[in-house]
């Protein structure tokens, strides 16, 4: 989450289907915490998304591997952050 490292973003959010156990496991390892549920109807069937939230502090506590995102700069204004 270099966005959290830049000093502008305080949190990152993520959601995954309730039964996507692998995605939840990776997110927990990165420091994401449960942030509620969302219910949606997709193709006539109800689905449940689990919302997760990662604070800057939790990112720092769980960060064990350097992470970079290529091509992030053009997206920063859409995230409310200034491009450098």
C-alpha positions in Angstrom: 0.0 0.0 0.0 2.4 2.7 -1.1 -0.7 5.0 -0.9 -0.6 4.7 2.9 3.2 5.3 2.9 2.8 8.6 1.0 1.4 10.4 4.0 -2.0 11.3 2.4 -4.2 8.2 2.8 -5.2 7.1 6.3 -6.9 3.9 5.4 -7.4 1.4 2.6 -10.6 -0.6 2.2 -11.4 -3.9 0.4 -14.3 -6.2 0.1 -14.5 -9.9 -1.0 -17.3 -12.4 -1.2 -18.0 -14.2 2.1 -16.8 -17.5 0.8 -13.5 -16.2 -0.7 -11.4 -17.7 2.1 -8.1 -17.3 0.3 -8.6 -13.6 -0.2 -9.6 -13.1 3.4 -6.5 -15.0 4.6 -4.2 -12.8 2.5 -6.0 -9.6 3.7 -5.7 -10.6 7.4 -2.0 -11.3 6.9 -1.6 -7.8 5.6 -3.3 -6.3 8.6 -6.8 -5.7 7.3 -9.6 -5.8 10.0 -13.3 -6.7 9.6 -15.4 -3.7 8.8 -18.9 -5.0 8.3 -20.9 -6.8 5.7 -22.7 -5.8 2.5 -25.5 -7.7 0.9 -26.0 -7.6 -2.9 -28.3 -9.3 -5.4 -26.3 -10.7 -8.3 -28.2 -12.6 -11.0 -31.2 -12.9 -8.7 -29.3 -14.4 -5.8 -28.2 -12.7 -2.6 -24.5 -12.5 -2.0 -22.6 -11.3 1.0 -19.4 -9.2 0.8 -17.1 -8.9 3.8 -15.7 -5.4 4.1 -12.2 -5.0 5.4 -10.2 -1.9 6.4 -6.5 -1.3 6.8 -5.3 1.6 8.8 -1.9 3.2 8.2 -0.8 2.0 11.7 -1.9 -1.6 11.0 -0.1 -1.5 7.7 3.1 -0.6 9.5 2.7 -3.3 12.1 2.1 -6.1 9.5 4.4 -5.0 6.8 7.0 -7.6 6.2 7.7 -7.4 2.5 8.4 -4.3 0.4 5.4 -3.6 -1.8 5.3 -1.4 -4.9 2.6 -0.5 -7.4 3.6 0.4 -10.9 1.6 3.1 -12.6 0.0 4.4 -9.4 0.9 8.1 -10.0 -1.9 8.8 -12.6 -4.5 7.4 -10.2 -3.6 9.4 -7.2 -5.9 12.4 -7.9 -8.8 9.9 -8.2 -7.9 8.8 -4.6 -7.9 12.4 -3.4 -4.1 12.6 -3.3 -1.7 14.9 -5.1 0.4 13.4 -7.9 4.1 13.9 -7.0 
